[in-house]
Amino acid sequence: MEIKKLDTLPEKIIIPLRQHRGAVCEPLVKKGDRVLVGQKIGESDEYYSSSVHSSVCGEVLAIEEAAHPDGNKVMSVVIQPEESNESVEFPKCGDITSDQLADFIKESGIVEHYGMPTHTVLRPKGKKIDTVLINATSSEWIGGTFKTPADYASQMIDALKMLIKAAGAKNGAIVLRTDDQASIDAFESIEIDGKNLQVAPLVGSRKMGYYLNEQDSNIVVLSQERIFGKKILNFFTYNVTGRKVKIGCDPTSVGVAVCGIKSAKALYDAVNEGRPFYDTVVSIEGVSDKMEYILVKIGTPFKDVIDSYGYTGEIGKIIANGVRTGVAQYTDQVPVTKGTTRISIQKPEEVIRDESIECIHCARCVDVCPVALIPSRLAVMADQGRFDECRQINIDNCIECGDCAAVCPSKIHILQLIRYAKDAIEMAYENLPEKESSNLKLGCGCGGE
């Protein structure tokens, strides 16, 4: 897979001081300051936070609220970049304790693509992690480039060992996609503890524990069908380990930390190259059959990435992180963040404007749901504001894959309605007794029937 590098400097770099769920960082620079590549420009004393670094060398133009890919405005550092690679000296990580390694991860600004600071995933307060998983089913999300496939595999193994150490865990696994033969071949070309590595398929009741015993190792590499969705962590954890995560909880509740391939690569680079997390690989698609992967600096506006893609025509819609489950953007000046994985472009005539009609009870959404829910029923209850009933039929189990909405012949906005209900439930039930009823406005106006 070829990864291009965006070498052209944009007119300005916009670096949000919130690159994750948790506390917003306080700026460490002010207007008029000159910053260097890798310089820390934001930090917070809160545990659920992660440092923010400059991706360019240049002058700080402003510290102001700016557009963010999640649809909100966030306090950001706006930098006018200059043609210089002058950088700060970021200390490499030597032989340190697990506590120090966790602090190093926070200081390096490493976060998961799903929004959590990596050190909080590995060391959640009040919980003990015994298993670390790297979800490598999206190998196109890898930051940086590799000389050979074996180089990629060996770096991921090293990263897993570091994640295990930081978490104080016993076991770890890297999970590949069964149809990603290139990655499977790469891992099977290396050795672990003097033994040839064998990629093991997750089939039937054979979960991670089976292969740990069979291979007599605390590290295994597994393969499975790709699980697609924005909320896959609990489902992914069960599929790999067999551990069931209760509704309202996350994998850390059962002793499992799930990390992404981006954060694993970022940790490897920080430890071995002394480089914090300030660039990332973004895939871009639309207007043609080609999909391109571009290494860009954090804070680069979407417009500059689109320009490098070569499209100069009229744009009907820009979507961050996938057409099915992503967020439509209201400006092309929104910046790439650590959580940006994909930019999708649609021409004006490609933008879907179908109107919803009544559900015809075809049950296609039930047939395609990977977690055996009844999406059409959830959509009705969500639109009517019946959030208690949504909870009773396990709306929190939805992984937000979007398959239900994709197959619906009535064009009902099922996924949007389910998200609306989940957000309402999260706000209504925060710190409230389990049986407390919500007191929220009914209906979201999305057009669901």
MARLUMDREN-82240 format. One record per residue (C-alpha): y, x, z; residue in one letter. Coordinates in steps of 0.1 Angstrom, whole numbers, padded with zeros to 4 digits, always signed. Example, Ala and Ser with C-alpha at 12.3 -4.5 7.8 and 13.67 -1.06 7.14 Angstrom:
BEGIN
-0045+0123+0078a-0011+0137+0071s
//
This chain:
BEGIN
+0000+0000+0000m+0033+0015-0011e+0062+0013+0014i+0097+0018-0001k+0125+0032+0020k+0159+0016+0019l+0181+0047+0016d+0214+0030+0006t+0236+0025+0036l+0250-0010+0041p+0287-0015+0047e+0279-0023+0083k+0250-0023+0107i+0247-0052+0131i+0224-0044+0161i+0218-0074+0184p+0217-0065+0221l+0188-0089+0225r+0158-0078+0205q+0133-0097+0227h+0128-0126+0250r+0143-0116+0284g+0175-0102+0296a+0203-0094+0272v+0212-0057+0273c+0247-0046+0284e+0265-0024+0258p+0268+0013+0266l+0294+0019+0239v+0328+0005+0231k+0349-0001+0200k+0360+0032+0184g+0331+0052+0197d+0310+0074+0174r+0273+0069+0178v+0244+0090+0166l+0209+0081+0152v+0187+0072+0182g+0215+0070+0207q+0210+0043+0233k+0237+0017+0229i+0223-0011+0252g+0202-0014+0283e+0195-0037+0313s+0183-0031+0348d+0162-0063+0345e+0124-0057+0342y+0121-0081+0313y+0143-0061+0290s+0140-0031+0266s+0166-0006+0256s+0184-0008+0223v+0192+0022+0201h+0215+0029+0172s+0197+0032+0138s+0225+0050+0121v+0253+0075+0127c+0287+0060+0126g+0317+0043+0143e+0315+0012+0165v+0337-0014+0148l+0332-0042+0173a+0310-0056+0201i+0309-0093+0194e+0287-0123+0189e+0269-0122+0155a+0242-0142+0137a+0206-0136+0148h+0175-0145+0128p+0164-0170+0154d+0193-0192+0144g+0216-0184+0173n+0245-0160+0178k+0239-0130+0200v+0262-0103+0214m+0258-0074+0190s+0271-0039+0183v+0287-0036+0148v+0286-0001+0134i+0302+0013+0102q+0275+0038+0091p+0283+0072+0077e+0263+0096+0055e+0249+0116+0083s+0215+0119+0100n+0229+0135+0131e+0208+0123+0160s+0204+0126+0197v+0176+0146+0213e+0152+0120+0225f+0126+0136+0249p+0090+0136+0238k+0064+0123+0262c+0042+0150+0277g+0014+0147+0303d+0028+0119+0325i+0014+0092+0347t+0007+0056+0337s+0039+0045+0356d+0060+0070+0338q+0045+0060+0304l+0054+0024+0310a+0089+0034+0318d+0090+0056+0287f+0080+0025+0266i+0109+0005+0280k+0133+0034+0275e+0121+0038+0239s+0130+0002+0231g+0095-0009+0221i+0089-0046+0219v+0063-0069+0204e+0070-0087+0171h+0064-0120+0190y+0094-0112+0213g+0081-0097+0245m+0090-0062+0257p+0058-0041+0254t+0059-0027+0289h+0060-0062+0304t+0029-0071+0283v+0010-0041+0296l+0022-0044+0332r+0031-0080+0339p+0043-0087+0375k+0017-0099+0398g-0012-0095+0373k-0037-0068+0365k-0046-0058+0329i-0081-0046+0322d-0082-0049+0284t-0057-0040+0257v-0060-0054+0222l-0041-0042+0191i-0039-0070+0165n-0041-0051+0133a-0049-0081+0111t-0015-0077+0095s-0017-0040+0085s+0013-0045+0062e+0035-0046+0093w+0030-0009+0100i+0062+0010+0105g+0065+0044+0088g+0042+0059+0063t+0009+0078+0065f-0004+0107+0044k-0039+0094+0042t-0058+0062+0054p-0076+0084+0080a-0041+0094+0093d-0033+0057+0099y-0066+0051+0117a-0064+0081+0140s-0028+0073+0149q-0038+0037+0159m-0067+0051+0180i-0043+0074+0198d-0018+0046+0203a-0045+0024+0218l-0054+0051+0242k-0018+0054+0253m-0014+0016+0257l-0046+0016+0278i-0032+0043+0300k+0002+0026+0304a-0015-0006+0314a-0040+0011+0337g-0068-0008+0318a-0104+0001+0313k-0111-0011+0278n-0094-0015+0245g-0100-0028+0209a-0083-0027+0175i-0089-0058+0155v-0089-0056+0117l-0091-0083+0091r-0125-0087+0075t-0111-0086+0039d-0090-0055+0046d-0116-0031+0033q-0091-0002+0030a-0085-0003+0068s-0122-0007+0076i-0130+0023+0055d-0102+0043+0071a-0115+0037+0106f-0151+0043+0097e-0141+0078+0084s-0131+0090+0119i-0149+0098+0152e-0143+0086+0187i-0156+0109+0215d-0178+0128+0189g-0194+0096+0175k-0189+0081+0141n-0168+0049+0144l-0184+0017+0133q-0162-0014+0127v-0181-0043+0142a-0176-0079+0130p-0169-0107+0155l-0197-0131+0147v-0209-0161+0167g-0212-0152+0204s-0208-0115+0198r-0175-0108+0213k-0158-0075+0224m-0180-0071+0255g-0211-0070+0234y-0199-0042+0213y-0186-0022+0242l-0221-0022+0256n-0238-0016+0223e-0216+0014+0214q-0214+0027+0249d-0176+0032+0246s-0145+0019+0262n-0128+0016+0228i-0142-0004+0198v-0128-0015+0165v-0136-0050+0154l-0130-0073+0124s-0124-0110+0121q-0109-0135+0097e-0071-0134+0099r-0056-0159+0124i-0023-0171+0111f+0004-0187+0133g+0033-0180+0156k+0015-0189+0188k-0019-0173+0183i-0021-0151+0214l-0044-0174+0235n-0066-0183+0205f-0068-0146+0194f-0077-0136+0230t-0106-0161+0232y-0118-0152+0197n-0120-0115+0206v-0130-0115+0243t-0144-0149+0250g-0119-0154+0278r-0102-0188+0280k-0065-0189+0287v-0053-0220+0306k-0027-0242+0290i+0008-0230+0300g-0005-0194+0305c-0007-0163+0283d-0034-0137+0279p-0021-0116+0308t-0034-0144+0330s-0070-0134+0321v-0063-0096+0322g-0057-0091+0285v-0026-0075+0269a-0022-0082+0232v+0000-0057+0213c+0009-0056+0176g+0005-0029+0151i+0043-0024+0149k+0046-0017+0186s+0015+0006+0185a+0031+0027+0157k+0064+0027+0175a+0048+0041+0206l+0030+0068+0186y+0062+0079+0170d+0081+0079+0203a+0055+0100+0221v+0047+0124+0193n+0080+0126+0174e+0105+0118+0201g+0119+0089+0181r+0128+0055+0197p+0122+0022+0179f+0151+0019+0154y+0135+0011+0121d+0108-0012+0109t+0088-0023+0078v+0098-0057+0063v+0080-0075+0035s+0101-0094+0010i+0089-0121-0013e+0101-0148-0037g+0114-0153-0072v+0084-0134-0086s+0048-0127-0078d+0055-0093-0064k+0056-0086-0026m+0074-0055-0016e+0073-0036+0017y+0105-0018+0027i+0112+0005+0056l+0147-0005+0068v+0170+0004+0097k+0173-0021+0125i+0205-0040+0121g+0205-0039+0082t+0218-0072+0069p+0193-0094+0050f+0217-0092+0019k+0211-0054+0016d+0173-0058+0018v+0175-0086-0009i+0197-0064-0031d+0171-0036-0029s+0145-0061-0040y+0164-0065-0072g+0172-0102-0072y+0208-0110-0082t+0205-0147-0090g+0215-0177-0070e+0196-0182-0037i+0187-0216-0024g+0172-0206+0009k+0165-0174+0029i+0137-0177+0054i+0129-0152+0081a+0092-0146+0091n+0073-0168+0067g+0079-0199+0046v+0056-0221+0067r+0066-0211+0102t+0098-0191+0098g+0135-0199+0104v+0159-0207+0075a+0190-0186+0077q+0225-0199+0073y+0239-0166+0061t+0226-0135+0043d+0246-0113+0069q+0220-0119+0095v+0205-0085+0106p+0169-0072+0106v+0156-0070+0142t+0125-0056+0157k+0109-0090+0154g+0116-0094+0117t+0084-0091+0096t+0092-0110+0064r+0121-0122+0043i+0114-0150+0019s+0137-0160-0009i+0138-0194-0027q+0157-0204-0057k+0177-0236-0055p+0151-0255-0075e+0123-0242-0053e+0137-0257-0021v+0116-0286-0011i+0136-0318-0004r+0108-0344-0002d+0113-0373+0020e+0087-0383+0046s+0068-0416+0043i+0045-0433+0067e+0013-0416+0078c-0016-0429+0056i-0042-0417+0082h-0060-0395+0058c-0069-0370+0086a-0063-0340+0064r-0042-0324+0091c-0072-0329+0115v-0096-0312+0091d-0075-0281+0087v-0064-0276+0124c-0080-0244+0136p-0078-0255+0173v-0092-0290+0168a-0060-0310+0176l-0048-0343+0161i-0015-0332+0146p-0005-0366+0131s-0008-0382+0166r+0012-0354+0182l+0039-0358+0155a+0042-0395+0163v+0044-0390+0200m+0069-0361+0196a+0092-0382+0174d+0091-0410+0200q+0098-0387+0229g+0064-0393+0245r+0062-0357+0258f+0039-0365+0288d+0013-0378+0264e+0017-0348+0241c+0008-0326+0271r-0022-0347+0279q-0037-0341+0245i-0030-0304+0247n+0000-0298+0224i+0004-0263+0240d-0028-0253+0223n-0011-0256+0189c-0008-0221+0173i+0019-0233+0149e+0001-0221+0117c+0017-0249+0096g-0016-0259+0079d-0011-0295+0089c+0023-0299+0073a+0011-0280+0042a-0017-0305+0035v+0001-0337+0045c+0005-0360+0015p+0031-0381+0033s+0053-0349+0037k+0057-0355+0074i+0074-0326+0092h+0045-0322+0116i+0051-0286+0126l+0088-0292+0133q+0080-0322+0154l+0054-0304+0174i+0078-0275+0180r+0105-0300+0191y+0081-0315+0216a+0069-0281+0229k+0105-0269+0234d+0114-0302+0252a+0084-0299+0274i+0092-0263+0283e+0127-0272+0293m+0118-0304+0311a+0089-0290+0331y+0103-0257+0341e+0098-0253+0379n+0089-0290+0382l+0057-0306+0396p+0030-0311+0370e+0032-0349+0371k+0070-0351+0370e+0081-0372+0340s+0106-0359+0316s+0140-0376+0312n+0150-0365+0277l+0165-0382+0247k+0140-0398+0224l+0134-0388+0188g+0145-0356+0170c+0156-0372+0137g+0133-0350+0116c+0120-0380+0097g+0084-0380+0111g+0068-0414+0113e
//
